[in-house]
């Protein structure tokens, strides 16, 4: 899919994709399915990924898991009412590993979300090693009711870094998961972390280029956040690595956009680290400033370098 003339950004943004396919913007409601992770319950490890918040996993903004899925949806809708005027949403199971449970339990919570009249899409964040056949069969059934997206936390293609962050699975496992999901007609959104300790800019861009090869449908480019009470924070405070500066991050993001296929939907370009947990980079707490700086630099490069900036423009 190529960007059309109504595109609002010089890359294929999620908003552009939603307008093309649903005719409206959809707001993501973060939900908590009450699950854990094989990196926490001892199947792989007990410590979690090195960067992961101990309390909420990656779901720091999700509604309380003590509520039913319907109540979580309604609570989340109330929270965003002041900044979202639309009436339809994406149900996003975000916290921890959201296919890591008995399939009957998964069917109950996912079905409760997908039949909600205000939900247009079901998006599920999980690990590629947590997609057994019975779960894939469930996802296939759900995808026939409403669109299902699967978000996979790849983070990096480099095994040395994967070992350091305690990812717990090999690259071939991710590749196989993408193939199985695509065979069912289910889009894959891949999470990549930029700024992981020990990775140079060239390493990060190698991961981004790999997404073209594997054929991911969407990507979340996430800045590495150092959060309190994580093993990553201990390494940072001990001086084992330095965070990216805003200028470095903007440059890496722009280079990433340049090398990504124009068909890949850009779901995220930075991220929201909980301000009460964020240690570094502190500049990332102002997401609006980060995005404004990014778009300003895109315009500057396009204007002053005298060349086409991003192939996504179609110019």
C-alpha positions in Angstrom: 0.0 0.0 0.0 1.4 3.4 -1.0 0.7 6.6 0.6 -1.9 8.7 -1.2 -2.2 12.5 -1.5 -4.2 12.8 1.7 -1.3 11.5 3.8 -0.6 13.8 6.8 3.0 12.8 7.4 6.0 11.9 5.2 5.8 8.3 6.2 3.0 5.7 6.3 1.5 6.6 9.7 -1.0 4.5 11.7 -3.5 7.4 11.3 -3.1 7.3 7.5 -3.7 3.5 7.5 -6.8 3.8 9.7 -8.3 6.6 7.6 -7.7 4.5 4.4 -9.1 1.3 5.9 -11.7 2.4 8.4 -12.5 5.9 7.4 -11.8 7.3 10.8 -9.2 7.5 13.5 -9.4 4.8 16.1 -8.0 5.3 19.7 -6.1 2.4 21.3 -7.5 1.4 24.7 -4.8 -0.4 26.8 -6.2 -3.5 28.5 -4.8 -6.0 31.0 -5.7 -9.6 30.5 -4.3 -10.7 33.8 -1.4 -12.7 32.4 2.3 -13.1 33.2 5.2 -14.1 31.0 7.5 -17.1 30.6 10.4 -14.7 31.4 8.8 -14.2 34.8 7.2 -17.5 35.9 10.3 -19.6 35.6 9.7 -21.3 32.3 12.5 -19.3 30.8 13.6 -16.9 33.6 12.1 -15.3 36.7 13.6 -11.8 36.2 11.7 -10.6 33.1 13.4 -8.7 30.3 16.0 -6.4 31.6 14.1 -3.2 30.7 10.6 -4.4 31.7 8.7 -2.7 34.5 8.3 -5.2 37.4 4.8 -4.2 38.2 3.0 -3.8 34.8 5.4 -5.3 32.2 4.9 -3.2 29.1 1.4 -2.3 30.2 2.0 0.7 32.5 -0.9 2.6 31.0 -3.4 -0.3 31.0 -6.6 -0.4 33.0 -6.7 -2.4 36.2 -6.7 -6.1 35.8 -9.2 -6.4 38.6 -11.9 -5.1 36.3 -13.7 -7.2 33.7 -12.7 -6.5 30.1 -15.9 -4.6 29.4 -15.3 -2.4 32.5 -11.7 -1.9 31.5 -12.9 -0.7 28.0 -15.4 1.7 29.5 -12.9 3.0 32.1 -10.3 3.6 29.4 -12.9 5.3 27.2 -13.7 7.7 30.0 -10.0 8.5 30.5 -9.5 9.5 26.9 -12.8 11.3 26.4 -11.2 14.7 26.8 -8.7 14.2 23.9 -10.6 11.8 21.6 -13.8 12.8 20.0 -14.4 9.6 18.0 -16.6 6.7 18.9 -14.6 3.6 17.9 -11.5 2.0 19.4 -8.8 -0.6 19.2 -8.8 -3.0 22.1 -5.1 -3.4 22.9 -4.1 -6.2 25.2 -0.7 -4.8 26.3 0.5 -5.9 29.7 2.9 -8.9 29.7 2.4 -11.8 27.3 -1.2 -11.9 26.1 -1.4 -15.4 24.6 0.3 -17.0 27.6 -2.7 -18.7 29.2 -5.1 -21.5 28.6 -6.9 -21.1 25.3 -10.4 -21.2 26.9 -9.4 -18.3 29.1 -8.0 -16.4 26.1 -11.2 -17.0 24.2 -13.3 -15.6 26.9 -11.4 -12.3 27.3 -10.7 -11.7 23.6 -14.3 -12.5 22.7 -15.6 -10.1 25.4 -13.4 -7.4 23.8 -14.1 -8.1 20.2 -17.9 -8.2 20.5 -18.0 -4.8 22.2 -19.9 -2.5 19.7 -17.3 0.3 20.0 -14.3 -2.0 19.2 -13.2 -2.1 15.6 -9.9 -4.0 16.0 -8.4 -6.4 18.5 -4.6 -5.9 19.0 -2.7 -8.4 21.0 0.9 -8.0 22.3 2.7 -11.3 22.8 5.9 -13.2 22.3 6.6 -15.3 19.2 7.3 -18.4 21.4 3.8 -18.1 22.9 1.7 -18.9 19.8 0.9 -22.7 19.9 -1.4 -24.1 17.3 -4.5 -23.9 19.6 -3.9 -20.2 20.1 -3.3 -19.7 16.4 -6.6 -21.4 15.7 -8.4 -19.1 18.2 -6.8 -16.0 16.5 -8.0 -17.3 13.2 -11.6 -17.6 14.4 -11.5 -14.2 16.0 -10.0 -12.6 12.9 -13.1 -13.7 11.0 -15.3 -11.6 13.4 -13.2 -8.4 13.4 -9.7 -7.6 12.4 -7.0 -9.0 14.7 -3.5 -7.6 14.9 -0.6 -9.4 16.6 2.2 -7.3 18.1 5.5 -9.2 18.5 8.4 -7.9 20.7 11.4 -8.5 18.5 13.5 -5.5 19.8 16.7 -6.6 17.9 17.9 -9.1 15.5 21.4 -9.3 17.2 21.8 -12.4 19.4 24.3 -10.8 21.7 21.9 -8.0 22.5 19.0 -10.5 22.8 21.0 -12.4 25.3 21.8 -9.3 27.3 18.1 -8.1 27.5 17.0 -11.7 28.3 14.6 -12.0 25.4 14.6 -15.7 25.7 14.0 -16.9 22.1 16.0 -17.1 18.8 15.4 -15.0 15.7 14.1 -18.1 13.9 11.2 -18.3 16.4 10.2 -14.8 15.4 10.5 -15.6 11.7 8.3 -18.7 12.1 5.6 -16.8 14.0 5.4 -14.1 11.3 5.0 -16.8 8.7 2.2 -18.6 10.6 0.3 -15.4 11.3 0.5 -14.3 7.7 -0.7 -17.7 6.6 -3.9 -16.9 8.6 -4.2 -13.4 7.1 -3.3 -11.8 10.5 -1.1 -8.6 10.3 2.0 -8.5 12.4 3.3 -5.4 14.2 6.9 -5.7 15.2 8.4 -3.9 18.2 12.0 -2.6 17.9 13.9 -0.8 20.6 16.5 1.8 19.5 19.3 2.6 21.9 19.9 -0.8 23.4 23.3 -1.0 25.2 26.2 -2.1 23.0 24.4 -1.4 19.7 25.8 1.1 17.3 23.6 3.0 14.8 24.5 0.5 12.1 23.3 -2.4 14.3 19.9 -0.7 14.8 19.5 0.0 11.1 20.3 -3.6 10.4 17.4 -4.7 12.5 15.1 -2.2 10.8 16.2 -3.4 7.4 15.5 -6.9 8.4 11.8 -6.0 8.9 11.6 -5.5 5.1 12.9 -9.0 4.5 10.6 -10.8 7.0 7.6 -8.8 5.7 6.2 -7.2 8.9 3.0 -5.2 8.3 3.7 -2.6 10.9 6.4 -1.4 13.2 6.8 0.3 16.6 10.1 2.1 16.8 10.6 2.5 20.6 13.2 4.5 22.3 15.0 2.6 25.1 13.6 3.9 28.4 15.5 3.3 31.6 12.9 2.7 34.3 13.2 2.5 38.1 13.5 -0.9 39.7 14.8 -2.7 36.6 18.1 -4.5 36.1 18.6 -2.1 33.2 18.5 0.8 35.6 21.2 -0.8 37.7 23.5 -1.1 34.7 22.7 2.5 33.7 23.4 3.9 37.2 26.6 1.9 37.3 27.8 3.7 34.1 27.7 0.6 31.9 26.0 2.5 29.0 24.8 6.0 28.0 21.3 6.9 26.8 20.8 8.4 23.4 20.5 12.2 23.1 17.5 13.7 21.4 19.6 14.6 18.4 21.0 11.0 18.1 17.6 9.5 18.3 16.0 11.8 15.7 18.8 11.0 13.3 18.4 7.2 13.8 14.6 7.5 13.4 14.9 9.4 10.2 17.4 6.9 8.8 15.1 4.1 9.9 12.2 5.7 8.0 14.4 6.0 4.9 15.3 2.3 4.8 11.9 0.9 5.7 9.6 -0.3 3.0 6.9 2.3 2.2 4.2 -0.4 2.8 5.1 -0.8 6.5 2.8 1.1 8.7 4.5 3.2 11.3 2.6 2.7 14.6 5.1 4.4 16.9 8.2 6.7 16.6 9.1 7.1 20.2 7.1 5.9 23.3 5.6 6.9 26.6 7.7 6.1 29.6 5.8 6.5 32.9 7.1 9.8 34.3 7.1 8.5 37.8 9.4 5.6 36.8 11.5 7.2 34.1 15.2 7.6 34.9 16.5 8.3 31.4 16.4 9.8 28.9 14.5 12.6 30.6 14.0 14.5 27.4 11.7 11.6 26.2 9.1 12.6 28.8 7.9 15.4 26.5 6.6 13.3 23.6 5.0 16.2 21.8 8.4 18.0 21.7 10.1 14.9 20.4 7.6 14.4 17.6 7.7 18.2 16.7 11.5 18.1 16.6 11.4 15.0 14.4 9.0 16.5 11.9 10.9 19.8 11.9 14.1 17.9 11.1 12.4 16.0 8.3 11.4 19.3 6.8 14.8 20.8 7.2 16.6 17.9 5.6 14.1 17.8 2.7 14.5 21.6 2.2 18.2 22.0 2.6 19.7 18.8 1.2 18.0 19.3 -2.1 16.9 15.7 -2.6 13.9 13.5 -2.0 13.8 12.8 1.7 11.5 9.7 2.1 10.4 7.4 -0.6 7.0 7.3 1.3 6.2 10.7 -0.2 5.8 9.3 -3.6 7.4 12.5 -5.1 
